[in-house]
Amino acid sequence: MMSVPQAREARRIDLGEMGWGEVQVDFYNPLVKRREIVMMLHHELKPTPMRIMLRQKLAEVLGVDIKRIYIRYIKTGYGAGLSKVRVHVYDSPERALSFEPKYIIERNGGVNPFEEAEG
């Protein structure tokens, strides 16, 4: 009998100056080999965080390489200091590149978001 992935309990993630996140869904998808996280990001009296900065902070908090994390969406209501965020954390950067669409990779700052352009 196949087991259904179990969702973890809601927990709080401190994101420093960006605010904090309340994890609503956090489960591992064995077929795609990625962790899928949905959280509410509380950023009262602050602008919606930039994807690249959120991606960097989540990599630090989760203890994984930034190349394995992609922010799928950040949805913020008008004037609200609360955003719904969906994050994919892959087992390897190669796996991420094989599943994430090109536009998502570009929105997240590319594969190596903090490398300087050679010129």
Secondary structure, 3 states (H helix, E strand, C coil): CCCCCCCCCCEEEECHHHCEEEEEEEEEECCCCEEEEEEEEECCCCCCCCHHHHHHHHHHHHCCCHHHEEEEEEEECCCCCEEEEEEEEECCHHHHHHHCCHHHHHHCCCCCCCCCCCC
